[in-house]
Structure formats: C-alpha cells, structure tokens
C-alpha cells in the first residue's frame, strides 16, 4: 500500500516504482552531478562568449563613433581658430593676427605638454609601489613572529 501523500503530488506512483526498481547509489549520483556540472559550465561559457562578442561589437561601433566625433571636433576647432584669426585681422594685418594666434596655440601646447609630463612621471614606474611596500612589511612581520620562541 502506498502512502497517502504521494498520490496528491501527481507523481507519487512514479516515485514508488523508482524506489522499488532502482535506487541510484552514491557513485551514480556523483557521476550524474559531475556530468550536469560540466554541461552547465560549458553552456554558461558559451553564453558568456556570445554576450562578450555582442558587447565587443557594440564597443567597436561606439569607439568608431567617438573617433568620428573627435575628427569633427578637430574640424570645428580649426574653424574656430580661423575665426579668431579673421577677427583679429579686422584690427591689424592678417599675417600679424595669424602669428598671434599661432603663438598662443603653441604656448597652450607647451603648458599641456609640461602638465602631461608631470603626470607621466608620477605614474612611473608602473608598479603598485604602495601595495609592494605593504606586502614587504607583512612578510617581515610574519618572519619576525616566526623567529620568536
């Protein structure tokens, strides 16, 4: 006679038959777990690969659009510089206006180069110096404790 709860589940008779005919051992359960885990990992990796491929495609398109925006901004900057030269040319000779604008641009470029050089010097060497020093202190601390009786 079957327990009264199993028929309420709808699959109670199947469980009863399985329990009566085959009881999988630990070995079979572990093998099935390993197989299912392996399948799950393969499927997750395939999903991650598809997702990364799609994101890479979008990043490439976005990078191209940023490049186009940079080129257009450069053209706009050139036009703005021409405007400044023409504006100054109304008050003085055109060659003098162009020379003044060029000197100002070279001065701005020099200042940007000096600031950039300082930033690069602060970033070198490209090693995490604080983390290295902290790790060295930790190793020394462990050595000191290991030597103590």
N, C-alpha and C positions, 0 to 999 in steps of 0.2 A: 504494500500500500504506500502511495506517495504522500509526502507531507502536504498539508492543506495550503501552504503559502505558495508553492511552486506553480499551481495552475493559474493563480491570479496574475503572475508575471507574464504569462503567454508563452514562455519558453521553458517552462519547468519540465515538461516531458523530455525535451531535448537534453537538458542538463542531467536528468535522471538516466537517460540512455548513455550519455557520455561517461558518467561516473561508473556505470555498470560495465561498459565495454572497454574503455581505455582511460587510464589515469596517467597523464604525462608525468614523467619523472623530472627530477631537477635538471638532469643533463639535457633533456629535450627542451625544457623551458629556457635554460641558459642559451642553448643554440638558437632558439627562436628569437630571444631577446637580442642576441648579437646580430642576427640577420636583419631584424627590424631596425636596430640602431644603425647598422651600416646603410641600409636603404634610406633611412631618414636623413642621415648625414649627406649622402650623395644627392638626394633631392634638394636639401637645403643649400648645398654648394651650387647646384645648378641654378636654383632660384637667385642666389646671390650673384652669380655670374651674369645672368640676364639683367638683373637690376643694375649692376655696375656698368654693364655695356650701355644700357639706356641712359644712365646718368652721365657716362663719358661722352655720349653723343650730344646730350644737351649742353654739357660743359664746353665741348668743342664749338658748338653753334654760338653759345654765349661769348666765348673768347673771340670768335671771329667778329661778332657784332661790337664787342669792346674795341677791337682793332680798328674797325671802320669808324667808330665814334672818335677814336684818337686821331685818325687821319683827318676827319672832318674838322675836329677842333684845331688841329695844326693849320689847316687852311684858313679857318676863322681867325686864328691868331696872326697869321701873315697878313690877312686883310686889315685887321685892326692896326697892325704896325704901319701898313701903308697909309691908313687913315691918319695916324699921328704924324707921319712924315708930311703928308699933303696939308694937314692943318698947320704945322709949323712953317711950311713953305709959303703960306699966305703972309707971314710976318717977316720972313727972311728968305735968302736964296735957297733953292731946293737942295743943292749939294750940302749946305750947312745944316739944314733940317735933317737930312738923311744921316749925316755924320753924328749929330747929337743923339739921334735915336739909336744908332749903332753902338755908340759909346755907352749909353745907358743899358742896352741889352747885354753888352759884354761885361759890364760891372755886375749886373744881376747874375749872369752865368758864373762869374768868378766867386761871388758870395755863395751861390748854391753849391759850387764845387768844394769850397772850403768846409761848409757845413756837412756835406756828404762825406768828405774825407775824415772829418772828426767822428762821424757816426760809424764809418767802417773801422776805424782804429779802435773804437770802443767795443766792436763786435768781434775782434780778433784777439786771440786765436779762437776758432770756432768750437771750443771745448767748454763744457759746462763747469767752469772753474769752481764755483761755489759748491756744487754737488761733489766734485772731486775732493775738495778740501774737507768737506763734511764726512765723506766716506773714509778718508785717511784718518781723521780724528776718531771715527768709530772703530776702525781696525786697531788703532793704537790703544784705545780704551779696552778692547777685548783682549789684546796682548797683555796689557798691564794687569788685568784681572786674572788672566790665566797663569801668570807668573807668581801671583800672591799665594801663600800657603793656605 
